[in-house]
Every structure is written in C-alpha cells, then in structure tokens.
Amino acid sequence: MTSLPIMDSGTANIVGFAGMVLIVAAYAYVTAVKQPNPVMLHGTNLVGAALLALSLLVNTNLPSLVLEGVWASVAIWGLVKAIRTQRRNRTEDP
C-alpha cells in the first residue's frame, strides 16, 4: 500500500500527534470528571481519530488506520446517542 501525497511525512506526524493528544485528553477527561459531557467526550475522540487517520494515510500503517476507523465509528455512535438524549430531555422538560 502506498501513501497518499496529502502532506509531507513531517506534517503528517504533527497532525497524528495532535490527534493522539486529543484522544488521550478525552480519556483523561472521562477519568477526571464525575459526570463527563458525552458530546465533548465523543466529539474530541472523533476529531482525534480523524487527525490520526489523516496522518496514517501519509505514513501508512493499515492496522492502525483500521483502528482509527473503528474509533471514529464508535465516537459517531456515541455522539448520535448523546444528541438524541439531549433532544429528548429538552422536549420532556416543561
């Protein structure tokens, strides 16, 4: 598998590190806060996974790219659930 010429390797590493920081920050957030905001948690995970996936399109590592795809899918699922819950709670409150 060849890498895509989206950006140079050094820039891809910076983008990947930014994604990694976001994912670790989301994990630290859910660990540190008593009642984490699920939109913030899953949104941060989604952006982190997207940045890491973008990096992995340049510095190809197929297993890690698949992992980021799964990670992003779970984050999207969590976001959808959180947004639905927020909407439901708003309509139930008088």
C-alpha positions in Angstrom: 0.0 0.0 0.0 1.5 3.4 -1.0 1.0 6.6 1.0 -1.1 9.4 -0.4 0.5 12.7 -1.2 -1.8 14.7 1.1 1.0 16.3 3.0 4.7 15.6 3.8 5.6 13.0 6.4 6.7 15.5 9.0 3.4 17.4 8.8 1.6 14.1 9.0 3.4 13.3 12.2 2.4 16.6 13.7 -1.2 16.0 12.7 -1.0 12.5 14.1 0.4 13.7 17.4 -2.4 16.3 17.7 -4.9 13.5 17.2 -3.2 11.4 19.8 -3.2 14.3 22.3 -7.0 14.7 21.7 -7.7 11.1 22.3 -5.6 10.9 25.4 -7.2 14.2 26.7 -10.7 12.7 26.1 -9.7 9.7 28.2 -8.2 11.8 30.9 -11.4 14.0 30.9 -13.7 11.0 31.3 -11.5 9.7 34.1 -11.2 13.1 35.9 -14.8 14.4 35.7 -17.6 13.0 37.8 -20.2 13.4 35.0 -18.5 14.0 31.7 -20.3 15.7 28.8 -20.8 12.9 26.3 -20.8 15.4 23.3 -17.5 16.8 24.4 -16.1 13.3 25.0 -17.2 11.7 21.8 -16.5 14.9 19.7 -12.9 15.0 21.0 -12.5 11.3 20.2 -13.9 11.8 16.7 -11.6 14.7 15.9 -8.6 12.9 17.4 -9.4 9.7 15.3 -9.8 11.8 12.2 -6.5 13.5 12.6 -4.7 10.2 13.3 -6.4 8.6 10.3 -5.2 11.6 8.1 -1.7 11.1 9.4 -1.9 7.4 8.7 -2.9 8.0 5.1 0.5 9.5 4.6 2.6 7.3 7.0 0.7 4.1 6.2 0.1 1.6 8.9 -3.0 -0.4 7.9 -3.9 -1.9 11.3 -3.7 1.5 12.9 -5.8 3.1 10.2 -8.5 0.4 10.7 -8.4 1.0 14.4 -8.9 4.8 13.9 -11.9 4.0 11.6 -13.4 1.9 14.3 -12.6 4.5 16.9 -14.3 7.2 14.8 -17.3 4.9 14.3 -17.8 4.4 18.0 -17.4 8.2 18.6 -20.1 8.9 15.9 -22.4 6.4 17.6 -21.8 8.0 21.0 -22.4 11.5 19.5 -25.7 10.4 18.0 -26.8 8.8 21.2 -25.8 11.9 23.3 -27.5 14.3 20.9 -30.7 12.2 20.9 -30.7 12.1 24.7 -30.2 15.9 24.9 -33.1 16.4 22.5 -35.3 14.0 24.3 -34.5 15.7 27.6 -35.3 19.1 26.2 -38.7 18.0 24.9 -39.6 16.3 28.2 -38.7 19.3 30.4 -41.6 21.7 30.8 
